Amino acid sequence: MKRTRWALTLGLLLATAAATQAKGRKADQALPDSAFASIEQGPQGQKIRRLPYRDSSGVVDPKRLRAALRMWKRVKWQDPTDAQPALALLTQAKQRLCQEGKMKCGKGRKKGKPKKAKV
């Protein structure tokens, strides 16, 4: 009985995750080209839109922007020269949101070990 509940719970979670991912793809397809940091030409000449960071009205969306900055390193670019302009565009958008106070922008994590206090 417990295994059945566990299996049902797992199945429900997987179905929910798949539905959420499909919903996200559909939402991205509805966005205009201006909502993406880069648009490339695929091997068959199709349009490949990368890194959405604006909403459908053209306003920079902090959630999408954070996701685009995280995904930037993972993108397999058709033309590697498109990577740096896309990163510059995302970075400028982040700086604007930070200045306007619409996004939390810290200095990031400190690297290395913390210094010991002198006794």
Backbone torsions as a table, in degrees:
resi	resn	phi	psi	omega
1	MET	NA	-42.4	-179.7
2	LYS	-66.5	-37.2	179.6
3	ARG	-65.9	-36.7	179.2
4	THR	-64.7	-43.9	177.8
5	ARG	-63.3	-42.4	179.8
6	TRP	-61.6	-44.9	-179.9
7	ALA	-64.2	-41.1	178.4
8	LEU	-64.9	-41.8	178.7
9	THR	-63.1	-45.1	179.1
10	LEU	-62.2	-43.7	178.7
11	GLY	-61.8	-40.4	178.5
12	LEU	-64.9	-42.5	178.7
13	LEU	-63.8	-42.5	179.5
14	LEU	-65.8	-40.6	178.7
15	ALA	-64.6	-40.5	178.8
16	THR	-64.5	-43.0	179.2
17	ALA	-63.1	-43.0	179.6
18	ALA	-64.3	-40.6	179.4
19	ALA	-66.3	-39.0	178.9
20	THR	-65.1	-41.8	179.8
21	GLN	-65.3	-43.1	178.4
22	ALA	-64.0	-38.9	178.4
23	LYS	-62.8	-40.1	178.1
24	GLY	-64.0	-40.1	178.3
25	ARG	-64.2	-42.9	179.4
26	LYS	-64.1	-39.1	178.5
27	ALA	-64.7	-40.1	178.6
28	ASP	-66.6	-35.6	179.3
29	GLN	-66.4	-28.6	-178.9
30	ALA	-79.5	-13.2	-178.2
31	LEU	-73.5	148.8	175.0
32	PRO	-74.0	162.9	-179.9
33	ASP	-58.7	-30.6	-178.1
34	SER	-68.0	-10.7	179.9
35	ALA	-83.0	-5.4	-175.6
36	PHE	-108.7	147.1	-179.0
37	ALA	-74.1	-27.3	-178.5
38	SER	-149.7	144.7	173.9
39	ILE	-129.6	121.5	-177.4
40	GLU	-114.6	166.4	172.9
41	GLN	-98.1	127.6	177.8
42	GLY	-78.2	176.4	-179.1
43	PRO	-59.4	-34.8	178.8
44	GLN	-94.6	13.0	177.7
45	GLY	87.3	4.3	179.2
46	GLN	-76.2	156.9	-178.9
47	LYS	-83.7	129.0	176.4
48	ILE	-116.4	111.9	-178.6
49	ARG	-95.7	130.3	-174.6
50	ARG	-123.1	143.6	170.6
51	LEU	58.9	73.4	176.2
52	PRO	-68.4	134.4	-179.8
53	TYR	-138.2	-1.4	176.9
54	ARG	-119.2	157.9	175.7
55	ASP	-87.9	-176.7	-175.2
56	SER	-66.2	-21.2	178.5
57	SER	-88.5	-3.5	177.5
58	GLY	96.0	1.8	-179.9
59	VAL	-86.4	138.3	178.9
60	VAL	-64.9	126.0	-179.0
61	ASP	-99.6	117.0	-177.1
62	PRO	-56.5	-38.3	179.6
63	LYS	-65.7	-46.0	179.4
64	ARG	-66.0	-37.6	180.0
65	LEU	-63.6	-45.8	178.4
66	ARG	-61.1	-42.7	179.2
67	ALA	-63.9	-41.3	179.9
68	ALA	-64.7	-40.1	178.4
69	LEU	-66.2	-36.3	177.6
70	ARG	-69.2	-38.0	-175.9
71	MET	-80.4	-15.6	-174.4
72	TRP	-53.6	-42.0	-178.5
73	LYS	-67.9	-25.2	-174.5
74	ARG	-90.6	-8.9	-177.4
75	VAL	-69.4	135.0	174.3
76	LYS	-97.8	97.3	-173.0
77	TRP	-74.4	138.4	172.7
78	GLN	-67.9	-42.2	177.6
79	ASP	-123.7	107.9	-176.1
80	PRO	-58.3	-19.8	179.2
81	THR	-71.9	-13.2	177.5
82	ASP	-78.6	-15.3	-174.4
83	ALA	-67.6	-48.1	-175.8
84	GLN	-66.6	-43.6	175.9
85	PRO	-61.3	-36.1	178.1
86	ALA	-65.3	-42.9	178.8
87	LEU	-64.6	-40.2	178.9
88	ALA	-63.1	-40.7	178.7
89	LEU	-63.4	-44.8	179.1
90	LEU	-65.7	-40.1	-179.8
91	THR	-65.5	-41.6	177.7
92	GLN	-63.2	-41.1	178.9
93	ALA	-64.2	-39.2	178.3
94	LYS	-64.8	-43.9	179.5
95	GLN	-61.1	-40.9	178.2
96	ARG	-62.4	-44.8	179.6
97	LEU	-65.9	-35.4	178.2
98	CYS	-65.9	-43.3	180.0
99	GLN	-65.4	-34.2	179.6
100	GLU	-81.2	-8.2	-179.9
101	GLY	77.7	17.6	-178.8
102	LYS	-92.4	-4.0	-178.5
103	MET	-145.5	137.8	177.4
104	LYS	-76.3	128.2	-177.9
105	CYS	-135.1	102.3	176.6
106	GLY	-97.1	-177.9	178.4
107	LYS	-82.7	-3.1	-179.6
108	GLY	92.6	-178.2	-179.7
109	ARG	-78.8	147.0	176.4
110	LYS	-78.5	137.5	179.7
111	LYS	-91.4	149.9	177.0
112	GLY	85.3	-179.3	-178.4
113	LYS	-82.6	146.6	175.7
114	PRO	-69.2	146.9	179.8
115	LYS	-72.3	143.7	178.8
116	LYS	-77.9	143.7	178.3
117	ALA	-73.4	140.9	177.7
118	LYS	-77.4	136.1	-178.9
119	VAL	-102.7	NA	NA
